[in-house]
Amino acid sequence: MATNSFDAWRRNSPYYGETHQALADSVRTFITREALPHVDAWEDAGIVPRSFQEKAGAAGLLGLGFPEAFGGTSDGIDSFHKLVLVEETARCGAGGVQSGLFTHMVAMPLLIENGDPDLARAIVPEVIAGRTIIGIAVTEPSGGSDVAALRTTARRDGDQFIVDGSKTFISNGMRGDYFVTAVRTGGAGMGGISMLLIPADSAGFSRTSLKKMGWHSGDTATLHFDGVRVPARNLLGEENKGFKPILRNFNWERIQAAQQCTAFARIAHEEAVDWANARVTFGSKLGAHPVIRSKLADMKRHIDATQAWTDLCAWQFDRGSEVAADIALLKVQATQMFEKVLREAAQVLGGASFVRGTLTERIYREVRVVAIGGGSEEILLDLAGRQLGYGLN
C-alpha cells in the first residue's frame, strides 16, 4: 500500500527498535506467503486448517514470549514484539485468522505459571510447534463478563474433578485439543473459582459450532461438559483461587485487542487513502475534495492517538505497573475508534465497501466482536469508574 504507515509510525516511536522491525518483516513475509492467498477460502469454510497452525509454529510465530525450555523465544522479547505480531498478522484483514493462531497467548501462561510442571512440559512444546491447540473457556451462556457469577461446576471425587456445565463464544472451540476452563469449585462469588485444564477428548465433552457476523475463518463454539472427569493434577493453581490470575490475563488480552483495533483501522485507512488517490469524481481525484481529505486526516488522528495509549499501557505492563482501569478505558477507546474509522473508510470507498473484494468490507465485519469480547464497552466503563472511585465516596 502506498502510505506504508505501519513502518512509518514504528520508526518514529521510542518503544520500537531494530528487533521489532526485523520481526515485523519476518511475520509480514509469512502472512503474505501463507495466509493472504488463502484467506477468502478460509472465510468461506469457516475455519483455518490445522496445517496453517503448524506452518506458523515452524516459522516461530507461536513461541514468541514463551520460555526457551519449551521451544519458545523469550530472551530479549517484550510486549512490543507481541504487539508487532498482532499488527502484522492483521494484514490479512481477517480477525478469525488471528483468533485461530493466538488463543494460546491468553491460555498458555495460565498453564505455565500455575500448572503441574510435567503437564506443561508435555503440552506447551506441542502448542508452540502448532501440533496442539489450546483455548481458554470462561464465558458462559448465562453471562459474559460477570466471571464471578459463573455456573460451570467441578466437584472433587478422589483424585478427579467431575465437571458439569457449558461455555460459549469459545475461540478455537472446534479445533482445540485442551481448554483452560474457569469452573466453580467452591461457594458463590470470586472466591469459589478455580482453573482446570480439560482435554477435548474427555468422555462427556462435546461442542457445537457457532455461525457469526464476523471472524468467519475463526472457529467459535459452545462447549458442553456432562460429567466430564478431569485428573486433579490438571488443576491450575490453588483450588478456589483462580479468579485473580484470570483477571490479570484479561489485562493483556485487552491491550492485545486494542492493538488489533489500531492495526485493522490502519489497514482500512490505507485502503481508503489509496482509493481516494486513484478514483476521479466530478473532474478531480476523490482525495482532492476537502471533505474527503479532512475525513482521511481525522481517521489518522484517531488511530495515532489510540496507538500512543496502547504503547503506554504495554510499557507499563512490562514493568508490572499497569492500571486495570486505564486498560479497560483503552479498550473502549480502541473499539470506538475502530468503529468510527471503518465507517469513514466505507464512506470513502462507497459501494465498493459493501461487496466482497475489499479489505474494508471484511474488516468491518470484525468491529462488533472486539467491542463485546474481553469485556463489553459498557462493562469496562463501569469497571473503570468503580476502580477510580467515581460515585463511591
RAWO-V400683 format. One record per residue. N is the residue number from 1. SS is DSSP state (H for helix, E for strand, - for the rest). PHI is phi in degrees with one decimal (NA if undefined). BURIAL is # if it has 9 or more other ideal C-beta (glycine too) atoms within 8 Angstrom, else .. Layout:
n=N ss=SS phi=PHI burial=BURIAL
n=N ss=SS phi=PHI burial=BURIAL
This chain:
n=1 ss=- phi=NA burial=.
n=2 ss=- phi=-64.5 burial=.
n=3 ss=- phi=-78.8 burial=#
n=4 ss=- phi=49.9 burial=.
n=5 ss=H phi=-74.1 burial=#
n=6 ss=H phi=-58.7 burial=#
n=7 ss=H phi=-69.7 burial=#
n=8 ss=H phi=-62.0 burial=#
n=9 ss=H phi=-72.8 burial=#
n=10 ss=H phi=-66.7 burial=#
n=11 ss=H phi=-64.4 burial=.
n=12 ss=- phi=-104.7 burial=.
n=13 ss=- phi=-110.5 burial=.
n=14 ss=- phi=-72.5 burial=.
n=15 ss=- phi=-90.1 burial=.
n=16 ss=- phi=-119.1 burial=#
n=17 ss=- phi=-128.9 burial=.
n=18 ss=H phi=-65.4 burial=.
n=19 ss=H phi=-68.2 burial=.
n=20 ss=H phi=-68.9 burial=#
n=21 ss=H phi=-68.9 burial=#
n=22 ss=H phi=-64.0 burial=.
n=23 ss=H phi=-63.6 burial=#
n=24 ss=H phi=-57.6 burial=#
n=25 ss=H phi=-63.1 burial=.
n=26 ss=H phi=-67.2 burial=#
n=27 ss=H phi=-66.4 burial=#
n=28 ss=H phi=-61.1 burial=#
n=29 ss=H phi=-61.7 burial=.
n=30 ss=H phi=-63.1 burial=#
n=31 ss=H phi=-63.9 burial=#
n=32 ss=H phi=-62.6 burial=#
n=33 ss=H phi=-83.8 burial=.
n=34 ss=H phi=-102.2 burial=#
n=35 ss=- phi=-113.6 burial=#
n=36 ss=- phi=-53.5 burial=#
n=37 ss=- phi=-68.8 burial=.
n=38 ss=- phi=-117.3 burial=#
n=39 ss=H phi=-58.5 burial=#
n=40 ss=H phi=-59.8 burial=.
n=41 ss=H phi=-66.4 burial=.
n=42 ss=H phi=-66.9 burial=#
n=43 ss=H phi=-62.1 burial=#
n=44 ss=H phi=-68.1 burial=.
n=45 ss=H phi=-76.8 burial=.
n=46 ss=- phi=78.3 burial=#
n=47 ss=- phi=-164.4 burial=#
n=48 ss=- phi=-96.1 burial=#
n=49 ss=- phi=-65.2 burial=.
n=50 ss=H phi=-62.4 burial=#
n=51 ss=H phi=-60.6 burial=.
n=52 ss=H phi=-67.9 burial=#
n=53 ss=H phi=-60.3 burial=#
n=54 ss=H phi=-68.8 burial=#
n=55 ss=H phi=-64.7 burial=#
n=56 ss=H phi=-64.9 burial=#
n=57 ss=H phi=-64.3 burial=#
n=58 ss=H phi=-64.2 burial=.
n=59 ss=- phi=-82.3 burial=#
n=60 ss=- phi=86.7 burial=#
n=61 ss=- phi=-72.1 burial=#
n=62 ss=- phi=-87.3 burial=#
n=63 ss=- phi=-99.6 burial=#
n=64 ss=E phi=-63.2 burial=#
n=65 ss=- phi=90.0 burial=#
n=66 ss=- phi=-100.1 burial=#
n=67 ss=- phi=-58.9 burial=.
n=68 ss=H phi=-60.2 burial=.
n=69 ss=H phi=-60.5 burial=.
n=70 ss=H phi=-101.4 burial=#
n=71 ss=- phi=95.3 burial=#
n=72 ss=- phi=-92.0 burial=#
n=73 ss=E phi=-132.7 burial=#
n=74 ss=- phi=-120.9 burial=.
n=75 ss=- phi=-64.3 burial=.
n=76 ss=- phi=78.8 burial=.
n=77 ss=- phi=-93.0 burial=#
n=78 ss=- phi=-122.2 burial=.
n=79 ss=H phi=-63.7 burial=#
n=80 ss=H phi=-73.3 burial=#
n=81 ss=H phi=-63.5 burial=#
n=82 ss=H phi=-67.8 burial=#
n=83 ss=H phi=-66.9 burial=#
n=84 ss=H phi=-61.0 burial=#
n=85 ss=H phi=-60.6 burial=#
n=86 ss=H phi=-63.8 burial=#
n=87 ss=H phi=-58.4 burial=#
n=88 ss=H phi=-73.5 burial=#
n=89 ss=H phi=-72.6 burial=#
n=90 ss=H phi=-69.0 burial=#
n=91 ss=H phi=-61.5 burial=#
n=92 ss=H phi=-75.5 burial=#
n=93 ss=- phi=73.0 burial=#
n=94 ss=- phi=-136.6 burial=#
n=95 ss=H phi=-64.0 burial=#
n=96 ss=H phi=-64.4 burial=#
n=97 ss=H phi=-65.4 burial=#
n=98 ss=H phi=-63.5 burial=#
n=99 ss=H phi=-59.0 burial=#
n=100 ss=H phi=-64.7 burial=#
n=101 ss=H phi=-78.0 burial=#
n=102 ss=H phi=-119.5 burial=#
n=103 ss=- phi=-61.4 burial=#
n=104 ss=H phi=-67.0 burial=#
n=105 ss=H phi=-62.7 burial=#
n=106 ss=H phi=-94.2 burial=#
n=107 ss=H phi=-78.9 burial=#
n=108 ss=H phi=-70.3 burial=#
n=109 ss=H phi=-57.1 burial=#
n=110 ss=H phi=-66.2 burial=#
n=111 ss=H phi=-72.9 burial=#
n=112 ss=H phi=-65.6 burial=#
n=113 ss=H phi=-83.7 burial=.
n=114 ss=H phi=-123.7 burial=#
n=115 ss=- phi=-92.8 burial=#
n=116 ss=- phi=-59.3 burial=.
n=117 ss=H phi=-56.9 burial=.
n=118 ss=H phi=-65.9 burial=.
n=119 ss=H phi=-64.5 burial=#
n=120 ss=H phi=-63.1 burial=#
n=121 ss=H phi=-64.9 burial=#
n=122 ss=H phi=-79.5 burial=.
n=123 ss=H phi=-102.8 burial=#
n=124 ss=H phi=-58.2 burial=#
n=125 ss=H phi=-59.1 burial=#
n=126 ss=H phi=-69.8 burial=#
n=127 ss=H phi=-67.8 burial=#
n=128 ss=H phi=-62.6 burial=#
n=129 ss=- phi=-78.3 burial=#
n=130 ss=- phi=85.3 burial=#
n=131 ss=- phi=-87.0 burial=.
n=132 ss=- phi=-127.3 burial=#
n=133 ss=- phi=-118.5 burial=#
n=134 ss=E phi=-122.0 burial=#
n=135 ss=E phi=-124.1 burial=#
n=136 ss=E phi=-123.8 burial=#
n=137 ss=E phi=-125.7 burial=#
n=138 ss=- phi=-122.3 burial=#
n=139 ss=- phi=-63.2 burial=#
n=140 ss=E phi=-123.1 burial=#
n=141 ss=- phi=-57.8 burial=.
n=142 ss=- phi=-83.2 burial=.
n=143 ss=E phi=178.7 burial=.
n=144 ss=- phi=-102.2 burial=#
n=145 ss=- phi=-75.1 burial=.
n=146 ss=- phi=-82.2 burial=.
n=147 ss=H phi=-61.7 burial=#
n=148 ss=H phi=-64.0 burial=.
n=149 ss=H phi=-102.8 burial=.
n=150 ss=- phi=-62.7 burial=#
n=151 ss=- phi=-115.2 burial=.
n=152 ss=- phi=-63.6 burial=#
n=153 ss=E phi=-107.3 burial=#
n=154 ss=E phi=-132.8 burial=#
n=155 ss=E phi=-101.1 burial=.
n=156 ss=E phi=-71.4 burial=.
n=157 ss=E phi=-140.3 burial=.
n=158 ss=- phi=66.4 burial=.
n=159 ss=- phi=-95.7 burial=.
n=160 ss=E phi=-136.6 burial=#
n=161 ss=E phi=-111.5 burial=#
n=162 ss=E phi=-108.4 burial=#
n=163 ss=E phi=-105.8 burial=#
n=164 ss=E phi=-134.3 burial=#
n=165 ss=E phi=140.5 burial=#
n=166 ss=E phi=-154.1 burial=#
n=167 ss=E phi=-129.0 burial=#
n=168 ss=E phi=-141.7 burial=#
n=169 ss=E phi=58.3 burial=#
n=170 ss=E phi=-90.4 burial=#
n=171 ss=E phi=-67.5 burial=#
n=172 ss=- phi=61.8 burial=#
n=173 ss=- phi=-62.3 burial=#
n=174 ss=- phi=-89.4 burial=#
n=175 ss=- phi=-92.4 burial=#
n=176 ss=- phi=-61.0 burial=#
n=177 ss=- phi=-97.0 burial=#
n=178 ss=E phi=-139.7 burial=#
n=179 ss=E phi=-133.7 burial=#
n=180 ss=E phi=-74.7 burial=#
n=181 ss=E phi=-119.9 burial=#
n=182 ss=E phi=-81.3 burial=#
n=183 ss=E phi=-133.8 burial=#
n=184 ss=E phi=-97.3 burial=#
n=185 ss=- phi=-108.1 burial=#
n=186 ss=- phi=-129.3 burial=#
n=187 ss=- phi=-76.8 burial=.
n=188 ss=- phi=-67.9 burial=.
n=189 ss=- phi=89.2 burial=.
n=190 ss=H phi=-67.5 burial=.
n=191 ss=H phi=-74.9 burial=.
n=192 ss=H phi=-108.8 burial=#
n=193 ss=E phi=-104.2 burial=#
n=194 ss=E phi=-129.5 burial=#
n=195 ss=E phi=-119.1 burial=#
n=196 ss=E phi=-123.7 burial=#
n=197 ss=E phi=-92.8 burial=#
n=198 ss=E phi=-110.2 burial=#
n=199 ss=E phi=-70.8 burial=#
n=200 ss=- phi=-73.7 burial=#
n=201 ss=- phi=-92.1 burial=.
n=202 ss=- phi=-70.0 burial=#
n=203 ss=- phi=-63.4 burial=.
n=204 ss=- phi=91.2 burial=#
n=205 ss=E phi=-95.2 burial=#
n=206 ss=E phi=-145.2 burial=.
n=207 ss=E phi=-150.6 burial=#
n=208 ss=E phi=-128.7 burial=.
n=209 ss=E phi=-70.8 burial=#
n=210 ss=- phi=-114.2 burial=#
n=211 ss=- phi=-88.7 burial=.
n=212 ss=- phi=-134.1 burial=.
n=213 ss=- phi=-64.7 burial=.
n=214 ss=- phi=-132.5 burial=#
n=215 ss=- phi=50.1 burial=#
n=216 ss=- phi=-59.4 burial=#
n=217 ss=- phi=-85.1 burial=#
n=218 ss=- phi=-98.0 burial=#
n=219 ss=- phi=-72.6 burial=#
n=220 ss=E phi=-131.4 burial=#
n=221 ss=E phi=-147.7 burial=#
n=222 ss=E phi=-97.9 burial=#
n=223 ss=E phi=-103.7 burial=#
n=224 ss=E phi=-120.5 burial=#
n=225 ss=E phi=-118.9 burial=#
n=226 ss=E phi=-121.5 burial=.
n=227 ss=E phi=65.3 burial=#
n=228 ss=E phi=-71.7 burial=#
n=229 ss=E phi=-94.6 burial=#
n=230 ss=E phi=-124.4 burial=#
n=231 ss=E phi=-56.9 burial=.
n=232 ss=H phi=-61.7 burial=#
n=233 ss=H phi=-66.0 burial=.
n=234 ss=H phi=-83.5 burial=#
n=235 ss=E phi=-68.3 burial=#
n=236 ss=E phi=-101.7 burial=#
n=237 ss=- phi=84.5 burial=#
n=238 ss=- phi=-82.0 burial=.
n=239 ss=- phi=-63.5 burial=.
n=240 ss=- phi=69.7 burial=#
n=241 ss=- phi=-127.6 burial=.
n=242 ss=- phi=-90.3 burial=#
n=243 ss=H phi=-67.9 burial=#
n=244 ss=H phi=-63.8 burial=.
n=245 ss=H phi=-59.7 burial=#
n=246 ss=H phi=-62.9 burial=#
n=247 ss=H phi=-65.5 burial=#
n=248 ss=H phi=-65.7 burial=.
n=249 ss=H phi=-61.9 burial=#
n=250 ss=H phi=-59.6 burial=#
n=251 ss=H phi=-59.9 burial=#
n=252 ss=H phi=-69.3 burial=#
n=253 ss=H phi=-57.8 burial=#
n=254 ss=H phi=-73.1 burial=#
n=255 ss=H phi=-64.2 burial=#
n=256 ss=H phi=-61.8 burial=#
n=257 ss=H phi=-64.6 burial=#
n=258 ss=H phi=-62.2 burial=#
n=259 ss=H phi=-66.2 burial=#
n=260 ss=H phi=-61.5 burial=#
n=261 ss=H phi=-62.0 burial=#
n=262 ss=H phi=-65.8 burial=#
n=263 ss=H phi=-65.4 burial=#
n=264 ss=H phi=-64.7 burial=#
n=265 ss=H phi=-63.4 burial=#
n=266 ss=H phi=-65.6 burial=#
n=267 ss=H phi=-63.1 burial=#
n=268 ss=H phi=-64.1 burial=#
n=269 ss=H phi=-63.5 burial=#
n=270 ss=H phi=-61.6 burial=#
n=271 ss=H phi=-64.8 burial=#
n=272 ss=H phi=-66.3 burial=#
n=273 ss=H phi=-63.5 burial=#
n=274 ss=H phi=-61.0 burial=#
n=275 ss=H phi=-64.8 burial=#
n=276 ss=H phi=-66.3 burial=#
n=277 ss=H phi=-78.6 burial=#
n=278 ss=H phi=-103.0 burial=.
n=279 ss=- phi=-87.1 burial=.
n=280 ss=E phi=-107.5 burial=.
n=281 ss=E phi=-134.2 burial=.
n=282 ss=- phi=52.1 burial=.
n=283 ss=- phi=82.8 burial=.
n=284 ss=E phi=-136.1 burial=.
n=285 ss=E phi=-59.4 burial=#
n=286 ss=H phi=-54.0 burial=#
n=287 ss=H phi=-69.1 burial=#
n=288 ss=H phi=-79.8 burial=.
n=289 ss=- phi=-72.9 burial=#
n=290 ss=H phi=-53.6 burial=.
n=291 ss=H phi=-65.7 burial=.
n=292 ss=H phi=-75.8 burial=#
n=293 ss=H phi=-59.7 burial=#
n=294 ss=H phi=-66.1 burial=.
n=295 ss=H phi=-61.8 burial=#
n=296 ss=H phi=-64.1 burial=#
n=297 ss=H phi=-65.7 burial=.
n=298 ss=H phi=-68.6 burial=#
n=299 ss=H phi=-60.2 burial=#
n=300 ss=H phi=-63.3 burial=#
n=301 ss=H phi=-59.2 burial=.
n=302 ss=H phi=-66.4 burial=#
n=303 ss=H phi=-63.8 burial=#
n=304 ss=H phi=-66.3 burial=#
n=305 ss=H phi=-64.3 burial=#
n=306 ss=H phi=-68.4 burial=#
n=307 ss=H phi=-61.9 burial=#
n=308 ss=H phi=-61.6 burial=.
n=309 ss=H phi=-69.7 burial=#
n=310 ss=H phi=-60.3 burial=#
n=311 ss=H phi=-63.0 burial=#
n=312 ss=H phi=-62.9 burial=.
n=313 ss=H phi=-64.8 burial=#
n=314 ss=H phi=-66.3 burial=#
n=315 ss=H phi=-60.9 burial=#
n=316 ss=H phi=-66.7 burial=#
n=317 ss=H phi=-61.1 burial=#
n=318 ss=H phi=-62.0 burial=.
n=319 ss=- phi=-97.0 burial=.
n=320 ss=- phi=71.9 burial=.
n=321 ss=- phi=-110.8 burial=.
n=322 ss=- phi=-65.7 burial=#
n=323 ss=- phi=-114.5 burial=.
n=324 ss=H phi=-58.1 burial=#
n=325 ss=H phi=-63.4 burial=#
n=326 ss=H phi=-63.8 burial=#
n=327 ss=H phi=-68.1 burial=#
n=328 ss=H phi=-61.7 burial=#
n=329 ss=H phi=-68.2 burial=#
n=330 ss=H phi=-59.4 burial=#
n=331 ss=H phi=-63.0 burial=#
n=332 ss=H phi=-63.4 burial=#
n=333 ss=H phi=-56.5 burial=#
n=334 ss=H phi=-67.3 burial=#
n=335 ss=H phi=-71.4 burial=#
n=336 ss=H phi=-71.4 burial=#
n=337 ss=H phi=-62.2 burial=#
n=338 ss=H phi=-56.5 burial=#
n=339 ss=H phi=-62.9 burial=#
n=340 ss=H phi=-66.1 burial=#
n=341 ss=H phi=-64.2 burial=#
n=342 ss=H phi=-67.0 burial=#
n=343 ss=H phi=-62.0 burial=.
n=344 ss=H phi=-68.8 burial=#
n=345 ss=H phi=-62.1 burial=#
n=346 ss=H phi=-63.5 burial=#
n=347 ss=H phi=-64.0 burial=#
n=348 ss=H phi=-67.4 burial=#
n=349 ss=H phi=-75.3 burial=#
n=350 ss=H phi=64.3 burial=.
n=351 ss=H phi=-60.3 burial=.
n=352 ss=H phi=-63.8 burial=#
n=353 ss=H phi=-80.1 burial=#
n=354 ss=H phi=-100.8 burial=.
n=355 ss=- phi=-116.1 burial=.
n=356 ss=- phi=-60.2 burial=.
n=357 ss=- phi=128.7 burial=.
n=358 ss=- phi=-109.7 burial=#
n=359 ss=H phi=-65.1 burial=#
n=360 ss=H phi=-61.3 burial=#
n=361 ss=H phi=-61.0 burial=#
n=362 ss=H phi=-68.8 burial=#
n=363 ss=H phi=-68.5 burial=#
n=364 ss=H phi=-57.6 burial=#
n=365 ss=- phi=-71.1 burial=#
n=366 ss=- phi=-95.1 burial=#
n=367 ss=H phi=-60.8 burial=#
n=368 ss=H phi=-67.4 burial=.
n=369 ss=H phi=-65.8 burial=#
n=370 ss=H phi=-77.1 burial=#
n=371 ss=H phi=-72.9 burial=#
n=372 ss=H phi=-107.9 burial=.
n=373 ss=- phi=-66.4 burial=.
n=374 ss=- phi=72.6 burial=.
n=375 ss=- phi=110.8 burial=#
n=376 ss=- phi=-68.1 burial=#
n=377 ss=H phi=-57.2 burial=#
n=378 ss=H phi=-66.7 burial=.
n=379 ss=H phi=-62.2 burial=#
n=380 ss=H phi=-71.0 burial=#
n=381 ss=H phi=-64.7 burial=#
n=382 ss=H phi=-67.9 burial=.
n=383 ss=H phi=-58.5 burial=#
n=384 ss=H phi=-62.5 burial=#
n=385 ss=H phi=-60.7 burial=#
n=386 ss=H phi=-69.1 burial=#
n=387 ss=H phi=-69.0 burial=#
n=388 ss=- phi=-85.4 burial=.
n=389 ss=- phi=82.6 burial=.
n=390 ss=- phi=-68.2 burial=.
n=391 ss=- phi=73.1 burial=.
n=392 ss=- phi=-105.8 burial=.
n=393 ss=- phi=-97.2 burial=.
